[in-house]
Amino acid sequence: MREPKPKFPAIKHPIRKWYEKGFLLAVEKPAGIPVHATFDPNRPNLEDLVRQQEKEPELRLLHRLDKDTSGILLFCKEPSKNKEADSILADSEKTYLAICAGIPKEKEFRVECFLKDGKGKVSSVRSGGKKAITDFTLLSYSKEKNISLVAAKLVTGRRHQIRFHLSSIGTPILGDETYCDSSSKSLVPKPKRFLLHSYLLKFKNEFNEEVKLISELPSDFQPYMRFFSGIRFPE
């Protein structure tokens, strides 16, 4: 009997695994790949690529990242454990790193609003939206280039939450065409994607062990890092 043909061609580099124990699997999402299937059945997506790589067709993605966001994503390997996995994720701590055009006025600050989904983007509303809260820390900045490195810790997890919140205070993520703010100009080359990275994930696994995963910064962050100094990364 013939084996079923893979849905997509084999990828050049395997999807990197950061963690695998019990029913949980954490991988590194490259920028530029959607996490779920799109209208184009021939377009690769991360969920199917990981299922194919791990030969586990029932793997389920527990949360999402935008197509151009890179970094850590968590999967559940056993359908019977989906509820428990969702609960672990809900209690987890997720921190992202972003390079922004402009410099926030405060070292540590919280942004909150109500967000409503729209076509291709979200908007802030007074009623009918979902509460969105992010805690931010300014890690470093360059006055000369007018850019900053910011850590964003999610309190809630809404679509485009970090991107919208940073734009709303006048410091949009570098390369983010959807939420760009014309008043925030940087003096560095424009990246090929917006520079947002899922950097740190902390959770307690099914064995009651504390797990901390850190994803190193991708290569397209590196040309901008030389403008920053004295960085103390979240841990």
Secondary structure, DSSP 8 states (H G I E B T S, - for coil): ------SS---SS---EEEEETTEEEEEE-TT--SS--S-TTS--HHHHHHHHHT-TT-EE-S---TT-EEEEEEES-GGGHHHHHHHHHT-EEEEEEEEES--SSSEEEEEEEEEE-SSSEEE-SSSSEEEEEEEEEEEEETTTTEEEEEEEESS--TTHHHHHHHHTT--BTT-STT--TT---SS---SS--EEEEEEEEE-TTS-EEEEE----GGGHHHHTT--S-----
